[in-house]
Amino acid sequence: MASLYQLTAPAIRYFLAVAKCGSISEASAHLNVATSAISRQISALEDQIGTPLFERKPRGMTLSAAGELLAAYARKVQLDTHRVIGEIDALEGLQKGKVIVASTEGFSMEFLPFCIKDFQQQFPGIHFQVDVFPPREVSKAVQNGDADIGLAFSFSPTPNIRVVHSQQAPIRALIPIGHPLANKKRVSLRQICAYPLALPYPDTTVRQLFDICASQQGLSYEPALVSNYMSALNQYTVSGAGISLSGEISVRRMIRQHWFESIPISDKGMGIRNLEVQVLAGRTLPKAVASFCDFIINEMNRNLEQEVE
């Protein structure tokens, strides 16, 4: 078995690049390193470990079972190295630093920007990067070490992901002001399907749950508007043209400003998803990342308490 020193040598960087890109040629372009050099380093690494790390295919390379194990370990080593160097530079850990957050669009619309603003008022030396993905890609970014924190709506556990916070996140109907359903305490899918609907793409948890519940009830519908941009769907509702769907945390400030009504949906299937704060399993978080995790969890809990009240 290779020593720890060997696994922290440049070969591991080439290995992770090929694992991420899926081929030596793409990794070569990404790293600006010759393909022959990358190929030699990976072959040497496989010799040191004593087993193939990739399955070679006509159109690329995929990790073997041993490669998956090594990649998970190597990513943690890299992230811990960056953490230690960063905290040595910052000394106190919150004087300066960078936090990368992967999130679904719902979190990026209101919740995250305001959390970041409030956090930076306390710690102005901390800078942020927010990358927006479909739900499955959020977890993948955390798994690959491309993000420190993942914020997503989820139905089931994800390998190599530690969920540091989870709470129920039922989907609500966003109803235009003055709409015939606007004064209801609850609405059903059957009721809202009778009106023009603005729905997101099927790669979102909102659309997936809606389609499942509608299918189970034999409801037929044709959306008046479909978009992969939630703000377009929300503004469609603000205009009075139709009903859209969302978790409340995504549009809480718009609700408080009375841009539309947010009404619970009575169908049980529309409430089975969870809101999750995700980090890489087994990773020791840098102080800035851990502090921001705690901060957003407190904000989520505070919002939940306000909703209950």
N, C-alpha and C positions, 0 to 999 in steps of 0.2 A: 504493500500500500504506500502511496506517495506520502511524503512528509508534509507538515503544515506549510513549511517554507516553499515547497514545490507548488502547493495549491494556491499560494498567494503571488506566484511569479506571473509575468505577462501572459503566459499561456492561458491562464484562467480568464483573462479579459477577452482573448480571442474566442475561447470556448463559449462564453456567455453571449458574445456578439453573434456567433453562428446559431446558437440556440434561439436567439430572439429573431434573427433575420430569416432563418430557415435554409440558408445556403451560404457557402463560402464566398461566392462572388458578391452577394449582397453585403455580407459582412465586410468584405474587402473595400467596397465602395464607402461603407459607413465609417470604417476606421481609417481609411486612406492608407492601407497596408496591402502589400502584394499578396495575391491568393496563395502563392507557393509558400510564403512565410507562415500564413495562417494554417495551411494544410500540414506543414511540418510540425508546428507547435501542438496541434490537436493530436496528431499521430504520436508524438512524444508523450503527451499527457495520457493517452490511452495505454501506451506501453508501461508508463509508471504505475498506473492504477491496475492494469492487468485485465481490462475488459473494454469492449467497444462502448463508446459514449453516444454514438449516433447510429441510426439506421439510414444507410445510404440508399436513396431512391432516385429514379430517373429525373425527377423534377425538384430535387432538393434533399434536405436532411432533416430528420426528426429525432428527438432525443430518445435513447433507449431507456429502459427502466433504471439502469445505473446512472445514465446521464441526467435523468430527472432528479435523482437523489443528490448528485453532485451540484446541479444547477441551483437547487434550493439552498444547499449549504453555502455555495459560493456567493450567492446574492446576499445572504445574511452577513457573511464576512465583509463584503464590500460596503454594505450599509453601516455596519458597526465601525469600520475603519473611518468612513466619512464622518460618523457621529463623533468619534473620539477626537479626530483632528479638528472638527468644527468647534467642539466644546473646549479644547485646549486654546484655540484662537480666541474664543469669546470669554474664557475663564468662568464667568458666572452662568453661561449657557443661554441667557436671555438678553444679553447685550446686543447680539447680532445673530443672524442666521436666516435660513430659508426653509419654508414649509411648502411642500408640494401636495396639493389636494386633488384627487380625482373624484368627480361627482357626476351624478345624473343632472340633466338640465333643471329639474325642479328645484334642487338645492341652490343652484347657481343664480337663479333669478332674483331672490330676495335674501334668503337665509344666510348664505355664505358671505356675500359682500358686506352685510351689516355686522356679522360676527367678526370679520377681518378688521373692519373699521374700529370696532370697539376694542378688540384685542390690541391693535396697534396704538391706540391711545395710551395703553399701559406699557407696551413694549415697542416703541417706534423703530427699533433696530431690526425687528423681524420682518422679512419680506415674504411674499406669497406668490405661488403660481397655482392657478386653478385650471384644470383640464377637464372638459366636459365630454362624457362618453355615454353610450347605452349601458344599462345596468350590468350586463355580463363583462363588459370591457373595463368597468370600474375595478372589479375584483382582480382582473388580469393585470391591470396597471400596478396594483399593490403587490401581487404575487411576483411580478417581474422586477420590483424595486424601482419602478418609474414614478411611483407616488408614495408619499409617507402615510397618507390617510385616505381612505375611501368612504364616500357617502353615497349610499344607494338604497333603493327599495328592493327587498328580496323575499323569496318564498322558501328557500332551503339553504342549508350550509354549503360553504365553498371550501375545497381543500386548501390547506396552508394559510387560511385566513383566520385571524382571531377577531371575533366581534366584541369590541369593548363596550358597546352600548346597543341595545335593541329596544324598540317600543312599537306598538301597533300603529299602523298608519293607514286607516281606512280611506277609501276614495270617496270624495264628495262630488255632488253635482253643483256646478257653478251656473247659477240661473240669472238671466238679465233682470235688472230692476224693472218692475212693472209687468213682468211675465206672469201668465196665469198660474204658474207653479211657485212663484216667488214667495208667497205667504205660507207655504206648507212647512210643517215641522220635519217631515220626512217625505221622500219621494221614492218610487220604485223604478226599476229599469223600464218596465212596461209603460209607465207614465212618461218618462223622458224620451222614449223612442217614438212617441207620437209627435215630437217636435224636431226641428232641424238640429243636427248634432255636429259639433266640431271635435274630431278625435285625433289623437296622435298615431304614429306608426306602430305596427305590431311588435317592434322590439322594445317597447316600454311595458312596464308592469301594469300601468293603467289600462292600456288597450288589451293586453292579454287577459286580465281579469274580466273586463267588459265583454270580450268576445266569448269567453267560457261561460259566463253567467247568462248572456243572451242566448247562446246556443242551447244551453240546458233547458231554457224556458220556451224554446222555439220562436224567439222574437226575431223578426226580420227588420232590417234597417239599412239605409244607405246614407252615409255621412254627407252632410252638406259641405263640409270642409275637412280635409285631411292634411296634416302638416307634421314635419319633424321639428318644428319650431314652436315651443309652447307659448311664447309671447303672442304669436299670431292667433293661436286658438283662444287665448284669454281675451285678446282685443276684439275678436269676433263676438265673444259674449258681451264685452263692455259696450259694443256697438248696438246690442239688442238683437242681433241676427240669429242667435241660437245658443244652445246649452253646450258647455264643455265640462270636462272632468279633471279633478286634481286632488292631490293630498293637500290638507290645509296649510302645512308648514311652507309649501311652495308659494302661497298667495296670501299669507296672513295679513300683510300690510294693505294689500288691495282690498281685502274684505273689510278691514277697519276703516278704510276710506270710502266704503260703500260704493265700490265700483260695480259690484254684483252681490248676489246672495250666495252663501255657501251652505248647502242643505245636505244633511246625512242621507245616504241611500239605504233603504230598508233591506235590500237583498243581502243576505249574510255573506255570500261569496265575494262581495266587494270590499270586505274588511279583513281578508286573511293575510295580507302582506305586512311585512315589518320594515321599519326604518332602521338602518344599520350604520354604525360607525365601525369601519374595518381597518385593521393594521396587519402587517405580516406576522404570522405566528412565529414565535421564538425570537423575535427581534427586540433588542433593547432600544427604546425610542430615545432620540435626542431630547434634551430638556425642552427646547422650543416646541417640538412636535407633541410631546406628552402634555405640555401646558395647554396647547391649543386644543388637543383632544378633550381635556377636562373642561375647557371653556365652552366648547360647542355642546358638550353633553349637558352642562348646566343650563345653557340656553334652550336646548330641547326640552329638558325637564320643566323649565320655567314656562315655556309655551304650553306644555301639556297641562300644567296646573291651571293656567289661565283659561284653557279650553274647558276643563272640568268645572271651574267656577262659573 
